[in-house]
């Protein structure tokens, strides 16, 4: 299996005007409770975290720790019970559902375990879809850069059924990056991939962070995937209980074993 610390993914163009220490997203005392009364379940317990431009953060934890709920609250896919989530200058927690949808479309990118490609569209049409929905047409040069970096040039006219799982996920990554989102959220992006395809996708996400300071927030259960990140946040029982900078596979394994008891 490729060494995730050996970062040889394609280099792509620098993001103009990026400042190294910009705080892209800040979560403060995020509480998330489902239900009410005696049946209430608390998924997040006043979680706070800051995400910096050009930083790759992995979020890990045992099953039921709240990691996916936290990602969904950060992305505005779910509402919070209390606390705040701020993207740039906008507080998501005060927005209507329609405004949150617009914000996700215009300023965020998403890569999920399921590729979420439209089967009737070609790879190129799937890549360009989000930009068209947002009425933002990407420069051809940027489109070409992403396509070539992800080795999709020969697959642009193919439909998803004609692509391998790894190719479909690379199309999903290209789609997510085409509009230059402020944050790219990835939820188990390698969960349906073999180790080689997963390494290719993770290598490109790593390159996106290194080369044009993309901010990536990824939920994963895989220490190999987490080792591509700049830091790992560990959740347990709805609370951030540990943070690991410059993670290695062995160090992540050790922290997870400790959390899992």
Secondary structure by P-SEA (a helix, b strand, c coil): ccccccccccccccccccccccccbbbcbbbbbcccccccccccccccccccccbbbbbbbccccaaaaaaaaaacccccccccccccccccccccaaaaaaaaaccbbbbcccccccccccaaaaaaaaaaaacccccaaaaaaaaaaaccccccccccccccaaaaaaaaaaaaacccccbbbbccccccccaaaaaaaaaaaaaaaaacbbbbbbbbccaaaaaaccbbbbbcccccccccccccaaaaaaaaaaaac
